Amino acid sequence: MPGSVKGYFITGTDTEIGKTEVTLGLMIRYRTAGRRVLGMKPVASGCEETPDGPRNADAKRILAAADSPVDYELVNPYAFVPPVAPHLAAAQSGVEIRFDGIRTAFDGLSRQADLVFVEGVGGWRVPLGPDGDLADLAVALGLPVVLVVGLRLGCINHALLTVESILWRGLALAGWVANSVDPAMALREENIATLRAAIDAPCLGVVPWMENPEPAAVAACLDPGPWS
């Protein structure tokens, strides 16, 4: 992975398939390799209302994993309480999600780190607002993409469609991570083998089913080769 890269965009084949755990795992891997790392979750819905404003549990974990203290608003510039799709949550809150503000926050984090890991929201084509959907945001940031594939029935179709869209957008697919979200998945290894053969990008790791996944345990499942 080229040294000029300032970050990676972490997306997934769906919502609730482990993007945050993989984001934190990647942050640990890069930190172990001696890089200064920060993370970002630009858009989040389903946040908790606090005296300081809406706060997202995943964004707070990413903030806590940072190499240096940064403001919450840089990590999560768009936080919404309604637990619905982000463009709908934004509309209910009377806010428009704009990419300029996200880019400004990303640039602010980039000045304090070697790499910034940007976690998406939901799946790859989730609508965000007038500037476009999540895929458009990845294009606007110009970052290579890491795809988290949630291993369950239907994951091959979801993964290949997402890969096709990533490449069609002209973005680099840095790699993909297989994450076991269904402990009872039939023919798990055969599905992984099919994905390895079909995706022209490295598999960065296979994460087994974990009832309570910890970032360090996820990091241990990621291939250290690309990070050295």
C-alpha positions as CSV (number, residue, x, y, z in Angstrom):
1,M,0.0,0.0,0.0
2,P,1.6,3.3,-1.1
3,G,3.0,5.6,1.5
4,S,1.3,8.6,0.0
5,V,-2.1,7.2,1.0
6,K,-3.6,9.3,3.8
7,G,-6.3,6.9,4.8
8,Y,-8.8,4.2,3.9
9,F,-12.6,4.2,3.5
10,I,-14.2,1.2,5.3
11,T,-17.5,0.1,3.8
12,G,-19.6,-3.1,4.1
13,T,-22.0,-5.3,2.2
14,D,-24.8,-4.3,4.6
15,T,-25.4,-2.6,8.0
16,E,-24.4,-4.4,11.2
17,I,-21.7,-6.5,9.7
18,G,-18.7,-5.4,11.7
19,K,-17.4,-2.3,10.1
20,T,-16.5,-0.6,13.4
21,E,-14.7,-3.7,14.7
22,V,-12.7,-4.0,11.5
23,T,-12.0,-0.2,11.5
24,L,-10.6,-0.5,15.1
25,G,-8.7,-3.6,14.2
26,L,-7.0,-1.9,11.3
27,M,-6.2,1.1,13.5
28,I,-4.4,-1.3,15.9
29,R,-2.5,-3.1,13.0
30,Y,-1.2,0.2,11.6
31,R,-0.3,1.5,15.1
32,T,1.6,-1.7,15.7
33,A,3.5,-0.9,12.4
34,G,4.5,2.5,13.8
35,R,2.0,4.7,12.1
36,R,0.0,7.5,13.8
37,V,-3.6,6.7,13.2
38,L,-7.0,8.4,13.7
39,G,-10.5,7.3,12.8
40,M,-13.6,8.9,11.6
41,K,-17.3,8.1,11.3
42,P,-18.6,11.0,9.3
43,V,-22.3,10.2,9.5
44,A,-24.2,8.3,12.2
45,S,-27.8,7.8,13.1
46,G,-29.3,6.2,16.2
47,C,-27.2,8.4,18.5
48,E,-27.8,9.1,22.1
49,E,-28.8,12.6,23.1
50,T,-26.4,14.1,25.6
51,P,-25.8,17.6,27.0
52,D,-23.0,18.0,24.4
53,G,-25.3,17.0,21.6
54,P,-26.0,13.6,19.9
55,R,-23.2,11.1,20.5
56,N,-22.7,7.8,18.6
57,A,-21.4,4.7,20.4
58,D,-19.2,3.5,17.5
59,A,-17.8,7.0,16.9
60,K,-16.9,7.2,20.6
61,R,-15.0,4.0,20.3
62,I,-13.1,5.2,17.3
63,L,-12.4,8.5,19.2
64,A,-11.1,6.5,22.1
65,A,-8.7,4.5,19.9
66,A,-7.1,7.6,18.5
67,D,-3.4,8.2,18.9
68,S,-4.0,11.8,19.9
69,P,-6.9,13.7,21.4
70,V,-9.3,15.2,18.9
71,D,-12.7,16.9,19.1
72,Y,-15.7,14.6,18.7
73,E,-17.1,16.8,16.0
74,L,-14.1,16.0,13.8
75,V,-14.7,12.3,14.2
76,N,-18.4,12.4,13.7
77,P,-19.5,15.7,12.1
78,Y,-23.1,14.5,11.4
79,A,-24.8,12.7,14.3
80,F,-28.5,12.1,14.4
81,V,-30.7,10.6,17.2
82,P,-33.4,8.9,15.0
83,P,-32.4,5.3,14.4
84,V,-33.2,5.4,10.7
85,A,-31.4,5.8,7.3
86,P,-29.1,8.8,7.6
87,H,-30.8,10.9,4.9
88,L,-34.1,10.4,6.7
89,A,-32.6,11.1,10.1
90,A,-31.1,14.3,8.7
91,A,-34.4,15.4,7.2
92,Q,-36.1,14.8,10.6
93,S,-33.4,16.9,12.2
94,G,-33.7,19.7,9.7
95,V,-30.1,19.2,8.5
96,E,-28.5,18.6,5.1
97,I,-25.4,16.3,5.0
98,R,-22.8,18.1,2.9
99,F,-19.5,16.7,1.8
100,D,-17.6,20.0,2.2
101,G,-17.9,19.8,6.0
102,I,-16.9,16.1,6.0
103,R,-13.9,16.9,3.9
104,T,-12.9,19.7,6.2
105,A,-13.1,17.4,9.2
106,F,-11.1,14.7,7.3
107,D,-8.4,17.3,6.4
108,G,-8.2,18.4,10.1
109,L,-7.6,14.8,11.2
110,S,-5.1,14.1,8.4
111,R,-2.9,16.9,9.7
112,Q,-2.6,15.1,13.0
113,A,-2.0,11.5,11.7
114,D,-0.3,9.4,9.1
115,L,-3.5,7.6,8.3
116,V,-7.2,8.3,8.9
117,F,-9.6,5.4,8.7
118,V,-13.1,6.5,7.6
119,E,-15.9,4.2,8.5
120,G,-19.0,4.5,6.4
121,V,-22.6,4.2,7.5
122,G,-24.8,1.2,6.5
123,G,-24.0,-0.3,3.1
124,W,-22.2,1.1,0.1
125,R,-25.1,2.9,-1.6
126,V,-26.9,4.4,1.4
127,P,-28.3,7.8,0.5
128,L,-26.9,10.8,2.4
129,G,-28.1,14.0,1.0
130,P,-28.0,16.5,-1.8
131,D,-24.3,15.8,-2.5
132,G,-24.9,12.1,-3.1
133,D,-24.8,8.7,-1.4
134,L,-22.0,6.9,0.6
135,A,-20.2,5.9,-2.6
136,D,-20.2,9.5,-3.7
137,L,-18.6,10.5,-0.4
138,A,-15.8,7.9,-0.9
139,V,-15.2,9.4,-4.3
140,A,-15.2,12.9,-2.9
141,L,-12.6,11.9,-0.3
142,G,-10.6,10.0,-2.9
143,L,-9.7,7.1,-0.6
144,P,-8.9,3.5,-1.3
145,V,-11.7,1.2,-0.1
146,V,-11.6,-1.7,2.3
147,L,-14.8,-3.9,2.0
148,V,-16.1,-5.8,5.0
149,V,-18.0,-8.8,3.8
150,G,-20.5,-10.1,6.4
151,L,-20.4,-13.9,6.0
152,R,-23.9,-15.2,5.8
153,L,-26.3,-16.6,3.2
154,G,-26.3,-14.2,0.2
155,C,-22.9,-12.6,0.9
156,I,-21.4,-13.6,-2.4
157,N,-23.9,-11.7,-4.4
158,H,-23.8,-8.7,-2.1
159,A,-20.0,-8.7,-2.1
160,L,-19.6,-8.9,-5.9
161,L,-22.2,-6.3,-6.5
162,T,-20.4,-3.9,-4.1
163,V,-17.0,-4.6,-5.6
164,E,-18.4,-4.0,-9.1
165,S,-19.8,-0.6,-7.9
166,I,-16.5,0.4,-6.1
167,L,-14.5,-0.2,-9.3
168,W,-17.1,1.4,-11.5
169,R,-16.7,4.5,-9.4
170,G,-13.0,4.5,-10.3
171,L,-11.9,3.8,-6.7
172,A,-9.1,1.4,-5.7
173,L,-10.2,-1.6,-3.7
174,A,-7.4,-2.0,-1.2
175,G,-8.7,-5.3,0.0
176,W,-11.6,-7.1,1.8
177,V,-12.2,-8.7,5.1
178,A,-14.4,-11.7,5.7
179,N,-16.3,-11.3,8.9
180,S,-18.4,-14.2,10.4
181,V,-21.7,-12.6,11.4
182,D,-23.7,-15.9,11.3
183,P,-22.2,-18.7,13.5
184,A,-24.4,-21.2,11.8
185,M,-23.5,-20.4,8.2
186,A,-23.4,-23.5,6.0
187,L,-20.3,-24.1,3.9
188,R,-18.5,-21.1,5.3
189,E,-15.0,-22.0,4.0
190,E,-16.4,-22.8,0.6
191,N,-18.0,-19.3,0.5
192,I,-14.7,-17.7,1.4
193,A,-12.9,-19.6,-1.3
194,T,-15.5,-18.5,-3.8
195,L,-15.0,-14.9,-2.7
196,R,-11.2,-15.2,-2.9
197,A,-11.4,-16.5,-6.5
198,A,-13.9,-13.8,-7.6
199,I,-12.5,-10.6,-6.0
200,D,-9.4,-9.2,-7.6
201,A,-8.0,-7.7,-4.4
202,P,-6.3,-9.3,-1.4
203,C,-8.3,-10.8,1.5
204,L,-6.9,-8.9,4.5
205,G,-8.2,-11.3,7.0
206,V,-11.0,-13.7,8.1
207,V,-12.6,-12.8,11.4
208,P,-14.3,-15.8,13.1
209,W,-17.6,-15.5,14.9
210,M,-17.2,-13.7,18.2
211,E,-20.1,-13.1,20.6
212,N,-18.4,-10.1,22.1
213,P,-15.7,-9.0,19.6
214,E,-12.8,-7.0,20.9
215,P,-10.7,-4.8,18.6
216,A,-7.4,-6.5,19.6
217,A,-8.9,-10.0,18.8
218,V,-10.1,-8.7,15.5
219,A,-6.7,-7.1,14.8
220,A,-5.0,-10.5,15.4
221,C,-7.1,-12.0,12.6
222,L,-5.9,-9.4,10.0
223,D,-3.0,-10.3,7.8
224,P,0.0,-8.3,9.0
225,G,1.7,-8.4,5.6
226,P,0.1,-5.3,4.0
227,W,0.7,-3.2,7.2
228,S,4.4,-3.8,7.5
